[in-house]
Structure formats: structure tokens, C-alpha cells
């Protein structure tokens, strides 16, 4: 089939490349000519494993192209996927639908008769029906469930597909688009517009709630002297709960969960339904950042003024260069404002971090960041940070003090190597020496 993908950011570029991989002819559309030129040349302006190779392969074959011309896209496509962002509105919890509305209006103006316009963006419930009524075109909603770092896999081999449709014709077209995926046994849920829109926001709300739940348990463990790691392991054996998303730490960030739960609560308010618990989920998440700052001050004797702090991590999660609402950078910036000399290292996100936080210091390796540090903060769960040798690291720093903000380092091993070790929701390792003399 001939498909267009409107918006070639993270979601759109991934979707376009994967649709080409499935055998379709695909035209990506974006208003940014520099981005279009880069993608057409096979260059991806963000980090996502496997995606650059996929785009390069299919642009070289001619199956995947990119343009800024909506008229060209309208003449080309049978199905138009809209994949633009829905950021949080300034001064409000609600979603900003400016880009969604503009993209749908632009492609609707040029689309051929009978074309299907499919939204993939995360939107407040009621958006699809409003667009269908306003534009007078056939609309469907096909929410995405991508995990950064696994986006290609999640598109080609998703754990489910959701079609929000208003006609059997729209469902038939989407079944044809995703035929290879459905033939592989992927479950399909067909729904009306409101339900399809709510599936995505409900999924994100649940994941955020699970993360904040275990972080709330970490707060209780800190007050009571318990160990949230052992607690999480024990309750995770219950298959009604499961172990995923039960690692306590500095909390979630990124371009989806924080703004999506706020938008969901805001939209529910508009509908007369209270989802106040999502605001507490958000508040718990932000308190974990406060706790890391508090621990940093504690380990530095009450204040970080003049202390050299090494921050391991800038991206909001590993296998990504996305720094949107990054807990690591939020903590780093707060310590910088408190007078600390902060140096950040991240394997992929340094360029983005420098642009957004130019007053922070940056290192080109973990070793460089550690050298001369009075305190180390482990805030993004890159695998290479787990592999750091604490004995070797102790020879680099000025004072061996570390906060594990992701709950994955072996505290006993670091303590045995002479480090003063702290992790959220966990007691200090047995036998750890005091701060005196460090």
C-alpha cells in the first residue's frame, strides 16, 4: 500500500521506517526541511537502536522517501498516519493539540477521496470524533505503545494492536496495513474512538502509578528502616502484581508519562470525573528527585556548596538520548543552583544536555566525570555504569561517596571497596564506615 506518515520525530520516523520494512511504499512528511533532508540521506537526528540502519536501507531502495509537500503527500497516500507531538500546554495540565489539529487539517485538504486519516498521537479522549466531524473525512485512531530503546521491535512485533474505527471499511484498511503483524499472531483489539484513545492514556497512567507505588513504598521503608528492594522482590512474585516497573529509584521522566498523566487527569476533570490519585502519582515521582538532592546534601555534610559532584546519566532512561523531563538533569541543575560544581556524563545524551543545560559541566567518559569528585550520583540506568569497578573508581574520586538513584548497584560491593553508599528506600550496607574522616 502507499502510506504517508505526517510528522517525522521519534514516533513518525520509527513508524515510517517500520511500515517500509513491512513492504509498503512510504512517504514521510514534515515541515522542517533540515529534518527531511537528514532523513532522506539516511541520518536519524536522535538515538534509537536499529532505526538508522532501517531508514538507510529503505531510503536507498526507494521504498521510503521524505518530503515537506502536503500536496505531494495527499496525491500519494491511500492511508495517512498522523504522528505529531502533543506537549503539555503552557500554564495548564492539558495537552496542546495545536500540532495534531494542524497536521490533520493540512493532509485533509490534499487527501484523495476515500483516503483514511489515522491518528497515532496520544490525545485527550474526544479528539478523534471532533476531527472526524470537523474535517468531514474518515478518521481512525491507532495508538502507539513504543518504548524508547525498543521502538523498532515494538512497532514490528507489538504486544497488541488497537484500532479505533467508525466503520468496517476503516478496520479492513488497517488490517491490510498491518497484515504481516497480524499474521504473526499479534492480538488485535477493535474499539470505538473514545475507547481507543483511552487505552493509551490508561496504559501510561497505570505504568506511572506502578512506578510511583514502589517509590511510595521506598519512602515508607526510609522512615521505618526497611528495604524496598526486598519488599519489591517479595510482592513481585505475586503474578497479579508482577516484577516489572517495581524498581524504586529517582522516578520516571521523558516525553510521555509525566505530561500524559497530567493531561489525563485534566481531561477527566473536564468530563466531571476525578482522577486525583494521578496527581499524587506525579507528586510522589517529583519527591524522589527531592530525596536525591537531600541525600547529596547529607553526604556532603549538610550542603553541596563548593562540592564536586559527578552525575552518571543525562537521558531520562538508557538506550536513549531523550532528556525531556530527565530526573538526572533536574537533580544536576538543582545541585548546580545550590553551588555545587557538577559534571555530567552520558553515553548518548551529552549534546542534547549541553543545549538545554549549558551551565553544567560535561565529561566525555565516566572516568573523566569521576576524577576528583566529592560525590557520585548514579541517575540513569545505563548498563556500563553497573560495570564500573568500585575499587578502581575509588582511586579516581576525592571522596568515595555515592548515591544509587536507580537501585541497581551492588551496595555491599561498593561499601566493601570503601564507599559510603546510599540507595533510595534501602538501609546503608551492613558494616559501612561513617562519614567521619572521608
Residue pairs with C-beta under 8 A, 6 or more apart in sequence:
1 24
1 25
1 78
1 79
1 176
1 177
2 24
2 25
2 26
2 27
2 76
2 77
2 78
2 79
3 19
3 24
3 25
3 26
3 27
3 77
3 78
3 79
3 80
3 81
3 177
4 26
4 27
4 28
4 29
4 73
4 76
4 77
4 79
4 80
4 81
4 107
5 12
5 15
5 16
5 19
5 26
5 27
5 28
5 29
5 80
5 81
5 83
6 12
6 29
6 30
6 73
6 80
6 81
6 82
6 83
6 84
6 103
6 106
6 107
7 29
7 30
7 82
7 83
7 84
7 85
7 99
7 103
7 121
8 16
8 28
8 29
8 30
8 32
8 35
8 36
8 39
8 66
8 83
9 46
9 83
9 84
9 85
10 46
10 48
10 146
10 148
10 151
10 255
10 322
11 83
11 120
11 121
11 144
11 146
12 28
12 30
12 81
12 83
12 84
13 28
13 39
13 44
13 51
13 55
14 48
14 51
14 146
14 151
14 152
14 155
15 81
15 83
15 120
15 144
15 155
16 26
16 28
16 55
16 64
16 66
17 26
17 51
17 54
17 55
17 58
17 64
17 152
18 54
18 152
18 155
18 156
19 26
19 81
19 177
20 26
20 54
20 58
20 63
20 64
21 54
21 58
21 156
22 156
22 177
22 178
22 180
22 181
23 180
24 63
24 177
25 63
26 58
26 63
26 64
26 65
27 65
27 66
27 67
27 72
27 73
27 76
27 77
28 36
28 39
28 64
28 65
28 66
28 67
29 66
29 67
29 68
29 69
29 70
29 73
29 107
30 36
30 39
30 66
30 68
31 68
32 68
33 68
35 45
36 66
36 67
36 68
38 44
38 45
39 45
39 55
39 59
39 66
40 59
40 65
40 66
41 59
42 52
42 55
42 56
42 59
42 60
43 52
44 51
44 52
44 55
46 321
46 322
47 319
47 320
47 321
47 348
47 349
48 148
48 149
48 151
48 152
48 320
49 149
49 150
49 152
49 319
50 152
50 153
51 151
51 152
54 152
55 64
58 64
59 65
59 66
67 73
70 106
70 107
70 109
70 110
71 110
73 80
73 107
73 110
74 80
74 107
74 109
74 110
74 111
74 112
74 115
75 110
75 112
77 111
77 112
77 115
78 112
78 115
78 116
78 173
79 115
79 116
79 118
79 173
79 174
79 177
80 107
80 111
80 115
80 116
80 117
80 118
81 118
81 119
81 120
81 142
82 100
82 103
82 104
82 107
82 117
82 118
82 119
82 120
82 121
83 120
83 121
83 144
84 99
84 100
84 102
84 103
84 121
85 99
85 121
85 255
86 95
86 96
86 97
86 99
86 100
86 121
86 122
86 123
86 259
86 263
87 95
87 96
87 255
87 259
88 94
88 95
88 96
88 259
88 262
88 263
89 95
89 96
90 96
92 266
93 262
93 263
93 265
93 266
94 124
94 262
94 263
94 266
94 267
95 122
95 123
95 124
95 259
95 263
95 266
95 267
97 123
97 124
97 127
99 121
100 119
100 121
100 123
100 127
100 131
101 131
104 117
104 119
104 131
104 135
104 139
105 135
107 117
108 117
108 135
108 136
108 137
111 117
111 137
114 138
115 137
115 138
116 138
116 139
116 140
116 170
116 173
116 174
117 131
117 135
117 137
117 138
117 139
117 140
118 139
118 140
118 141
118 142
118 174
119 127
119 128
119 131
119 139
119 140
119 141
119 142
120 141
120 142
120 143
120 144
122 143
122 144
122 200
122 201
122 204
122 256
122 260
123 141
123 197
124 197
124 201
124 263
124 264
124 266
124 267
125 194
125 197
125 198
125 201
125 267
125 271
126 194
126 197
126 267
127 197
128 139
128 140
128 141
128 164
128 193
128 194
128 196
128 197
129 193
129 194
131 139
132 138
132 139
132 166
132 193
138 166
138 167
138 169
138 170
139 166
139 193
140 163
140 164
140 165
140 166
140 170
140 173
140 174
141 163
141 164
141 165
141 193
141 196
141 197
142 161
142 162
142 163
142 164
142 174
142 196
143 162
143 164
143 196
143 197
143 199
143 200
144 155
144 200
145 154
145 158
145 159
145 160
145 200
145 203
146 154
146 155
147 154
148 254
148 317
148 319
148 320
148 322
149 317
149 318
149 319
149 320
150 319
156 181
157 181
157 184
157 186
158 181
158 186
159 186
159 187
160 186
160 187
160 188
160 189
161 178
161 181
161 182
161 186
161 187
161 188
161 189
162 188
162 189
162 190
162 191
162 196
162 199
162 200
163 170
163 171
163 174
163 175
163 188
163 189
163 190
163 191
163 196
164 191
164 192
164 193
164 194
164 195
164 196
164 197
165 171
165 174
165 190
165 191
165 192
166 192
166 193
171 190
175 182
175 188
178 186
182 188
189 199
191 199
200 260
201 260
201 263
201 264
201 267
202 264
204 256
204 257
204 260
204 261
204 264
205 260
205 261
205 264
205 275
205 278
205 281
207 245
207 257
208 252
208 257
208 258
208 260
208 261
208 278
208 281
208 282
208 285
209 277
209 278
209 281
210 244
210 245
210 246
211 245
211 251
211 252
211 257
211 285
212 251
212 280
212 281
212 282
212 284
212 285
214 228
214 232
214 245
214 246
214 247
214 248
215 248
215 249
215 251
215 284
215 285
215 287
215 288
215 424
215 425
216 284
217 228
217 231
217 232
217 248
217 425
218 228
218 248
218 288
218 424
218 425
219 284
219 287
219 291
219 425
220 226
221 227
221 228
221 231
221 425
221 426
222 291
222 424
222 425
225 427
226 425
226 427
227 425
227 426
227 427
228 248
228 407
228 424
228 425
228 426
229 248
229 407
229 423
229 425
229 426
232 243
232 246
232 247
232 248
233 243
235 241
235 246
236 242
236 243
236 246
237 243
247 406
247 407
247 408
248 407
248 424
248 425
249 288
249 381
249 405
249 406
249 407
249 424
250 288
250 289
250 291
250 292
250 327
250 328
250 331
250 379
250 405
250 406
250 424
251 284
251 285
251 286
251 288
251 289
251 327
252 258
252 285
252 316
252 327
253 316
253 317
253 324
253 325
253 326
253 327
253 330
254 316
254 317
254 320
254 322
254 324
254 325
254 326
255 322
255 324
255 325
258 282
258 285
258 325
259 325
261 278
261 281
261 282
262 278
262 282
264 275
264 278
265 275
265 276
265 278
265 279
268 274
268 275
269 275
288 327
288 424
289 327
289 330
289 331
289 334
291 424
292 327
292 331
292 377
292 379
292 403
292 405
292 424
293 331
293 334
293 335
293 338
295 403
295 422
295 424
296 304
296 309
296 331
296 335
296 340
296 375
296 377
296 403
297 303
297 304
297 338
299 375
299 401
299 403
299 420
299 422
299 435
300 307
300 340
300 374
300 375
300 401
301 435
303 338
303 339
304 335
304 338
304 339
304 340
304 375
305 338
305 339
305 340
306 339
306 340
306 341
307 340
307 341
307 374
307 375
308 340
308 341
308 343
308 372
308 373
308 374
308 375
308 398
309 332
309 335
309 340
309 341
309 342
309 343
309 373
309 374
309 375
309 376
309 377
310 343
310 345
310 363
310 369
310 370
310 373
310 375
310 376
310 377
310 397
311 328
311 331
311 332
311 342
311 343
311 344
311 345
311 369
311 377
311 379
312 345
312 346
312 366
312 369
312 376
312 377
312 378
312 379
312 380
312 382
312 385
313 328
313 344
313 345
313 346
313 378
313 379
313 380
313 381
313 382
313 385
314 323
314 326
314 328
314 329
314 332
314 344
314 345
314 346
314 349
314 350
314 352
314 353
314 380
315 321
315 322
315 323
315 326
315 328
315 346
315 348
315 349
315 380
316 322
316 323
316 324
316 325
316 326
316 327
316 328
316 380
317 380
317 381
318 380
318 381
318 382
318 383
319 348
320 348
320 349
321 346
321 348
321 349
321 351
321 352
322 349
322 352
323 329
323 349
323 352
323 353
323 356
326 349
326 353
326 380
327 379
327 405
328 344
328 346
328 377
328 379
328 380
328 405
329 344
329 353
329 356
329 357
329 360
331 377
331 379
331 405
332 342
332 344
332 357
332 360
332 377
332 379
333 357
333 359
333 360
335 342
336 342
336 359
336 360
341 361
342 360
342 361
343 360
343 361
343 362
343 363
343 368
343 369
343 373
344 350
344 353
344 357
344 360
344 361
344 362
344 363
344 369
345 362
345 363
345 364
345 365
345 366
345 368
345 369
346 353
346 380
346 382
347 382
347 384
350 362
350 364
353 360
353 362
354 360
354 362
363 369
366 384
366 385
366 388
367 396
370 376
370 393
370 396
370 397
371 396
371 397
372 396
372 397
372 398
373 396
373 397
373 398
373 399
374 397
374 398
374 399
374 401
375 399
375 401
375 402
375 403
376 393
376 397
376 401
376 402
376 403
377 402
377 403
377 405
378 385
378 402
378 403
378 404
378 405
378 406
378 409
379 405
379 406
380 406
381 406
381 408
385 409
386 408
386 409
390 413
390 414
390 416
390 417
390 419
391 417
391 418
393 400
393 417
393 419
394 400
394 417
394 418
394 419
399 438
400 417
400 418
400 419
400 420
400 438
401 419
401 420
401 435
401 438
402 409
402 414
402 419
402 420
402 421
402 422
403 422
403 423
404 411
404 421
404 422
404 423
404 424
405 423
405 424
407 423
407 424
407 425
407 426
409 421
409 423
411 421
411 423
411 426
411 428
411 429
412 429
412 430
414 421
414 429
415 421
415 428
415 429
415 431
415 432
418 433
420 432
420 433
420 435
420 438
421 428
421 429
421 432
422 428
